[in-house]
Every structure is written in structure tokens, then in C-alpha cells.
Amino acid sequence: MKTHARVVVIGGGVVGVSTLYHLALKGWSDIVLLERAELTAGSTWHAAGLLPLFNMSYTVGQLHKYSVDLYKRLPAETGQDVSFHVTGNLRLATCSERMDEYQKYCGTANTIGVPFKVITPKEVRDLWPLIDLGDGVASAKIVGALYHPDDGHIAPADLTMALRKGARARGAEINEQTEVTAVKRTPAGEWHLTTNKGEIIAEHVVCATGNYARQTGRMFGLNVPSIPVEHHYIVYDQSPELKAYRQAGGRELAVLRESDQSYYLREERMGWILGPYEAGAPARFADGVPDWFGKNLFEGDLDRLLPHVEAAQRRVPSLANCGIKDIVNGPIAYTPDGSPLIGPAWGVRNLWLNEGHSFGITAAGGSGWQLAEWLVEGEPGIDMLAVDPRRYGPYTAKRYVVQKNEETYRNVFVIHFPDEERPDARPAKTSPVYDKLARMGAVFGQRYGWERANWFAPPGVAPVDRWSFRRSNYFEHVGREALNLRRHVGVIDLTPFTKHEVGGPGAEAWLDGLVANKVPTKVGRIALCHALTRRGGIRTEFTITKIAEQHYYVVSAGAAERYDSDYLLKQLPQDGSVTLRNITMSRGCFVVAGPRSREVLARLTDAPLDNGSFPWLSGQVTEVGLATDVYLLRVNFVGALGWELHFPIEYAHHLFDALFAAGKDFNIAMAGMRAMESLRLEKSYRMWGSDLTPDYTPYEAGLDRFVRLNKGAFVGKDALERQLANGVPHRFITFEVHGVKDADPLGNEPLFDVDGNMVGRATAGYYGHTLRKSLGLGYIKPQYAAVGTDIGIEILGERKRATVLVDSPYDPDNKDLKA
Ligand SMILES: Cc1cc2nc3c(=O)[nH]c(=O)nc-3n(C[C@H](O)[C@H](O)[C@H](O)COP(=O)(O)OP(=O)(O)OC[C@H]3O[C@@H](n4cnc5c(N)ncnc54)[C@H](O)[C@@H]3O)c2cc1C
């Protein structure tokens, strides 16, 4: 075994070996993989080998697509067969909501170039002759299906061996029976790993340890939110009916998924493999994998699987004639949202995670591809926010992860409504006024562990969501909240905002080098600033206020707390000239916005609120009611006259009550997250994470006015200059969709020109209650971005006409917010 390496990958499952392969492919050959047993000894050896392209996530969809393409090439490249059976993949639907889900997915698939077809029950029967389409009595009737012709199943161990061959051929070293048992930092900042076979020093470490992610994380001081859950599949004996069909020349049947009954079924040696995602599957190894568990399995629990077995027999009656040969029940790594953890670890340098894979055979290719890109180039090549390990924060207690992972597992096949808010492990993290909001009828959702009021049910209306891909039960109530804010005054609780305090003599210069805009130099000024990636993409958005000399207050999205904190911390100068404090938990935030907001606040503060004394984009530190040290900032995300109050958290109750008492004469009312979405779309305000991502530069996002190329160096500047010279490939647009009955755009829909060519993608959408228009935001080729251009959009399978609107279609001159 080498004693030094540029990268050590810990873990020889398919994910670790793929990471090694892709690092080697990128030209790094001084790389070593350490595996405690033999390659594939974790979950990889017993995986069913399915490669579903279907995924609702724009990022994960791209990773899966890359994998499937790679696995087709690998045998020719490495000489190792991988038994890739390109059978296709059929997902059945037995209700209209399921078809809506498939149609919503089709938008994502179109924008990332995954081939698919939505097919009729008759086409299902043609593809899958052994199926019973259902009569609606004994079994549910098939109403349609989604068919992917390009995927199928593979032999996971063969795949791992092919990747191994490819990595070794490029100089990578693999050591089996080599367990990493301890880790420390060398004085030079490298990783010193102790193994049962000796010591090794590495510049970078990648953890790809599957079910061991938590104990590996602990060695590095990390609480990794990945805990495995039990997962079964049943292996059946040969089926006489299947055998007859195949012997008569029938092709291998597509992998079948009956989503509404939560199982998959595929051929295996003239018999079947049936894999249910059942309720009641327990999380395992929350404290780490015990020593006795090697290449083992758990006892099968047929009772738990029985409802799914019976459902499969109703759909494929000949299944009842097959005996069960084997039951495989193994640990499958999960995370609370079901997506893997791919990217840098937080708080430490040169440590990378490729953990938490529940579809690891499918994702291995793509995750290795992007992680290698990240290590070698310093940035991933695509937007990886949806899988970035830093999307989680310190709130992932063991019990939280256990409950969420069990919930995510049993929900693998449920309909993934865009407004879905799953109930387990909630409420956990709440704003101080949570109970008050609940009494006002709040219907909560959860983001980054925080409970946030999505909307408020008025008296007499049940405070529950009816999730849908279309306008739903809360539509009119969200409209009322939005209009009340536009006409009178609304309050939004944005306590979850991420908040940092930056101080010291070097603060201004340091921040200025991180963002594209000029950081405010005058005390009391506010600037919207974007930190970019080296490729010029938008990493994050900060609202930066100069509170005092050498004192900046930096606010960003609530869900970006660890992501932003980690970035800032890793960029911090080591000479002590700048101090950084994450004060997210010590300040609350209420937005008070609307034409009457000045009158409400005037009752509570002595700060002069007129435009001359307190203009748009300025802030003051003042008293409000009994609260001291309130940062009163004249900004908001809804495009109204208004202020954000950032206050010491202990004043939350007082300020809330004081605002409502002062606002009684002015129709003050709460507005929730969904009203905020409607209001911000009317103003074309871009949301970090959906409209603003590393895939697009500020020029593409139409944020030119927040870029100062003449101010000196900042991260991403070179890339922006190159883009200006070469041409900006996309433009950000706001558009109105015509003829919408009940399904507004929501993001990830393809955009077309009038001839039906795909020319862009939507990133967000909703109904603008003030404008009374169905609105969307998105990126499009520049020649289609002019105001008034006719374009098309596909929403839930229906092609609609749309028109490009002026940026900020509501109050384009900003008269409201500057009133
Ligand atoms: C029953 C079942 C069926 C499945 N079917 C599918 C499927 O059809 N399609 C699909 O995409 N996915 C499937 N999966 C999931 C898939 O098996 C996993 O997502 C995938 O194998 C994860 O690969 P990995 O490399 O991340 O982890 P693993 O394969 O578990 O590899 C991790 C490796 O790290 C090693 N390791 C841990 N700690 C150390 C240490 N300290 N030092 C050195 N080595 C260490 C372990 O020994 C292990 O070999 C299935 C899972 C189960 C349980």
C-alpha cells in the first residue's frame, strides 16, 4: 500500500469505485481506494440492479442519465461485461393524480434530454402481455403509464469490476481488507489515516462508505444524516407463463413498477424479482454498523410484504403460480429527503462525501462524475444543490434522521406532489411565534428543519392542505393574503433567514472579493450581492447591510445556512483581519409590508420613516416598541412599501403582538410562504435555489445591475468577462401563460418556440393574484427573450401559449416600494 496519495477514497462499493474511476479519468492517478472487506461487500453485492431514470429532481435526473449512458459504454472501454439488460421501464398509473405526476416529471425529463413516452393501457398490454389491466373492481384499472425505453437492470458486482478495471488501467491503486480505523490532521493540513495495514497520508479524502457513513463521519467529527433502512426483494422460481412467452420469442419484459401499490417487478432467470417499498421498514444501525454484520442480510419479514405480493399477483396473475426461492433483506442507505450526499463536507477542508445512496447502482456513475469534477476543477459541472451535503444543518438529530428516513422509504412510490409536506419528525425547529401562528390558522410546511407557515386558514376552514399538481383548496386563501398585503399591510415571519455578522478591519475588502456587486461602504446602506462560482454561476445571494464601521450584517436564504456558512468560513482570511459569526439563531425576522406599513411602524418607533430619512435599500439600528437593537431594513421580497425587522430573538413575542396591535386599524394580517411566492413572481424576484443556481451567471439571470466588473477582483469575474465576450447563452424571462384553467407552471417545464422546438426551461411559476395572471420565470435562448414574444410551455402534458412580459410585471417602476 502506498504511504502517500493525492486522494484516498474510503469504501469499495460501486459508489467509491466509480469515484476512483472518474478521478482517474480526469487525469489524477495518484489515488488510492481502501476497502475494509472486499469490493462490493457493503450493499452493492445484493442490490437488485435496477437503473430507473425516473426522478423528479433536475439534478438527480441528470446524474442518473449520465450513469445509464456510461454503463452502456463501459464494456467496450474496459472489456468487462456488466450484464446491462436494456429492457425499458414501465411505470403504471391507476389514477389521474399519478398521471399528473408523470406529466410533471416529463417536463424535467424533456429539459434534461431523457427519452420517455406516456402510453395508453393498450400500449401497456402490447409491451407487457402478462399484465392484467384491471377491471376497477378486483383490481384498480390502469389509466396509462410512463415508459422509459432506455433503462433496465445491470449486474452491480460486474459494474463495480468494470469501473475497477477502468480505474486501475489509469494508475489507481485499490487495497481490499484494509479498514480505516482512525484519522487525524497533519500539521501541514493533510489527512493521516490509520488502517489495519498501516498508515497513509492524503491531501483529499472521499468517504463512500454506504451503511457506515455515520461511523466514518464520526471519525472526522461530522454528524452525517444518513442511516440505512431495511429493504427487501423476493426472488421467485421460474414462471411457466413467462417461460412460454419467452420461448415463443417474446423479448425480456420491461421492469414494471406499479407505483400506486409501491412495488417493482423484473425478470430474473425466467422467474421474477419483486421489490416492495413497504410501510414499517425499520431504520437500522443508527449508531453504526456492529462488528458482527459483514456480508450479511437480515431475516425476511414476509408479513410486511404480503399486501404488495397480493397486489402484484392481481396485476400479474401468473405470479401466483411461482414459488418463492429466496428473500433478500439488506440495509439500504437513506437520507431524510431520499437524495444522496455528494460534495464537500462542512467545516473541514479537503474532505468529500459520496454517501447516503438509496439508488446507488443508478447514481454511482453520475455521482462519481460530478464529485471528480468538483475535486479536480474546484467546482461541479452542473447544479448540485439538491444533493450537496450542506443542504442539511445541525438539526439532524439521530431520531430526526431515523423518523424521516423511515418515512422517506415508505414514501418512495407515493405521489410526489409539489406542495407535499410530510408530517414525520415535526414540529422540531420552530420560530418563537409558532403557537401564535398556529392559533391564527397557519398550515405549516418544513424547510431546513424549520416550520414555516405556508398559508392561513380563516375561521371555519380546516387548516389542512389538499396536495395537488393543480390549484388546490388553499388557492383563494393565499390570494386573500397576497391581496391584503398589496392593499393594506401584511406580516411574514422569516425568522429562518440565514444571518451572519462580519466584522474587523478587513471585512469590507474580503466581502467585496467574494461578491459581484459593490459591498456598501456607507453605514446604513444595503446591497444585494451575489457570490459566484469560479465558472461565474450563482453560488448564493446575500443581502449585505453596513450596520456600522467594520460591521456587516449578511442575510441569505434560510435553507442555505450551512451551505453559506461553510463557504464563508472556508474563505475567511487566516490573519485575523475578519471575524465571522453565524447569528441565525439569535435574531428573528418579521417582514412588515404593504401601503400601510409605514403607518403601522410609525406607531412603534421614533425612527423617521419618510423617504428622505429612510430610503429604499437603507437600514437603521433602532428601537421598535420595547425591543432594542432592531435592525430595521427597508427591503423586502414582495415588492411593496415595507421593512424587514431583524430583532434579538427574545423580542419575538413582544414585537409580534405590538405589530398586530398597531396594525389593527390598518387591516394587518399574516401572509404565508405561498402568498410570498405569488407576490415575488409578480415582481420577477429571483429565488436562490430555483431561479438562481450555479448553472446560470448573473448575466443570464438578468442581474447585470448587480455586477460591477470595474470594481477589482472577485470570484467568478474572469468567467463573466469571458461570457460577455463570447455571448450570453440564455436570458431570464417572466412570462404569462394563457388559457390556464387550474394548472399553473411550477418550474422545470420546457419552453418552446412557436414551431415547437425546445428553447428554454421554466424555473418557477405560480398564480399572480394581483395581476390575475398565471406567471412563470425561466431561462430561454436570447432571441426569444424580447417582451411580447410568443412562446409555448408544456404544463402537465398540455401545450399552452405564453407571452414574454416585462421584467417585474407588477409595478415595473417600483412606485410601491419607493412610496
Ligand atoms: C435489497 C436491496 C436492493 C437494492 N436494489 C437496488 C437497485 O435495484 N438499484 C439501485 O440503484 N440501488 C439498489 N439498492 C441500493 C444499492 O445497493 C446501494 O445504494 C449501493 O450499493 C450503495 O453503494 P455504496 O458504494 O454507496 O455503498 P456500499 O456498497 O455499502 O459500499 C460501502 C463500502 O465501504 C466499506 N467501508 C465502510 N467503512 C469502511 C472503512 N472504515 N474502511 C474501509 N472501507 C470501509 C464497506 O465495507 C463497503 O464495502 C438496493 C439495496 C438493497 C438493500
PDBQT file of the ligand as one rigid body, heavy atoms in Angstrom, charges set to zero:
ROOT
HETATM    1  C1  LIG A 901     -32.151  -5.256  -1.187  1.00  0.00    +0.000 C 
HETATM    2  C2  LIG A 901     -31.571  -4.080  -1.889  1.00  0.00    +0.000 A 
HETATM    3  C3  LIG A 901     -31.830  -3.880  -3.250  1.00  0.00    +0.000 A 
HETATM    4  C4  LIG A 901     -31.306  -2.783  -3.909  1.00  0.00    +0.000 A 
HETATM    5  N1  LIG A 901     -31.574  -2.604  -5.236  1.00  0.00    +0.000 NA
HETATM    6  C5  LIG A 901     -31.101  -1.517  -5.891  1.00  0.00    +0.000 A 
HETATM    7  C6  LIG A 901     -31.377  -1.336  -7.275  1.00  0.00    +0.000 A 
HETATM    8  O1  LIG A 901     -32.066  -2.117  -7.881  1.00  0.00    +0.000 OA
HETATM    9  N2  LIG A 901     -30.877  -0.229  -7.881  1.00  0.00    +0.000 N 
HETATM   10  C7  LIG A 901     -30.121   0.698  -7.220  1.00  0.00    +0.000 A 
HETATM   11  O2  LIG A 901     -29.709   1.697  -7.817  1.00  0.00    +0.000 OA
HETATM   12  N3  LIG A 901     -29.833   0.521  -5.910  1.00  0.00    +0.000 NA
HETATM   13  C8  LIG A 901     -30.294  -0.569  -5.239  1.00  0.00    +0.000 A 
HETATM   14  N4  LIG A 901     -30.014  -0.737  -3.913  1.00  0.00    +0.000 N 
HETATM   15  C9  LIG A 901     -29.185   0.257  -3.249  1.00  0.00    +0.000 C 
HETATM   16  C10 LIG A 901     -27.718  -0.017  -3.531  1.00  0.00    +0.000 C 
HETATM   17  O3  LIG A 901     -27.392  -1.298  -3.096  1.00  0.00    +0.000 OA
HETATM   18  C11 LIG A 901     -26.861   0.992  -2.782  1.00  0.00    +0.000 C 
HETATM   19  O4  LIG A 901     -27.355   2.291  -2.974  1.00  0.00    +0.000 OA
HETATM   20  C12 LIG A 901     -25.432   0.948  -3.288  1.00  0.00    +0.000 C 
HETATM   21  O5  LIG A 901     -24.943  -0.345  -3.264  1.00  0.00    +0.000 OA
HETATM   22  C13 LIG A 901     -24.578   1.837  -2.435  1.00  0.00    +0.000 C 
HETATM   23  O6  LIG A 901     -23.259   1.699  -2.831  1.00  0.00    +0.000 OA
HETATM   24  P1  LIG A 901     -22.098   2.338  -1.942  1.00  0.00    +0.000 P 
HETATM   25  O7  LIG A 901     -20.845   2.146  -2.689  1.00  0.00    +0.000 OA
HETATM   26  O8  LIG A 901     -22.508   3.708  -1.570  1.00  0.00    +0.000 OA
HETATM   27  O9  LIG A 901     -22.138   1.524  -0.593  1.00  0.00    +0.000 OA
HETATM   28  P2  LIG A 901     -21.679   0.044  -0.255  1.00  0.00    +0.000 P 
HETATM   29  O10 LIG A 901     -21.877  -0.877  -1.381  1.00  0.00    +0.000 OA
HETATM   30  O11 LIG A 901     -22.335  -0.325   1.015  1.00  0.00    +0.000 OA
HETATM   31  O12 LIG A 901     -20.125   0.192  -0.070  1.00  0.00    +0.000 OA
HETATM   32  C14 LIG A 901     -19.538   0.851   1.025  1.00  0.00    +0.000 C 
HETATM   33  C15 LIG A 901     -18.241   0.145   1.308  1.00  0.00    +0.000 C 
HETATM   34  O13 LIG A 901     -17.490   0.878   2.271  1.00  0.00    +0.000 OA
HETATM   35  C16 LIG A 901     -16.742  -0.057   3.026  1.00  0.00    +0.000 C 
HETATM   36  N5  LIG A 901     -16.291   0.607   4.248  1.00  0.00    +0.000 N 
HETATM   37  C17 LIG A 901     -17.071   1.110   5.231  1.00  0.00    +0.000 A 
HETATM   38  N6  LIG A 901     -16.298   1.636   6.202  1.00  0.00    +0.000 NA
HETATM   39  C18 LIG A 901     -15.021   1.474   5.836  1.00  0.00    +0.000 A 
HETATM   40  C19 LIG A 901     -13.771   1.807   6.437  1.00  0.00    +0.000 A 
HETATM   41  N7  LIG A 901     -13.721   2.447   7.619  1.00  0.00    +0.000 N 
HETATM   42  N8  LIG A 901     -12.643   1.487   5.792  1.00  0.00    +0.000 NA
HETATM   43  C20 LIG A 901     -12.684   0.866   4.591  1.00  0.00    +0.000 A 
HETATM   44  N9  LIG A 901     -13.833   0.507   3.995  1.00  0.00    +0.000 NA
HETATM   45  C21 LIG A 901     -14.994   0.818   4.598  1.00  0.00    +0.000 A 
HETATM   46  C22 LIG A 901     -17.719  -1.180   3.236  1.00  0.00    +0.000 C 
HETATM   47  O14 LIG A 901     -17.084  -2.378   3.569  1.00  0.00    +0.000 OA
HETATM   48  C23 LIG A 901     -18.433  -1.226   1.891  1.00  0.00    +0.000 C 
HETATM   49  O15 LIG A 901     -17.870  -2.185   1.020  1.00  0.00    +0.000 OA
HETATM   50  C24 LIG A 901     -30.513  -1.854  -3.218  1.00  0.00    +0.000 A 
HETATM   51  C25 LIG A 901     -30.245  -2.056  -1.866  1.00  0.00    +0.000 A 
HETATM   52  C26 LIG A 901     -30.782  -3.138  -1.207  1.00  0.00    +0.000 A 
HETATM   53  C27 LIG A 901     -30.513  -3.311   0.241  1.00  0.00    +0.000 C 
ENDROOT
TORSDOF 0
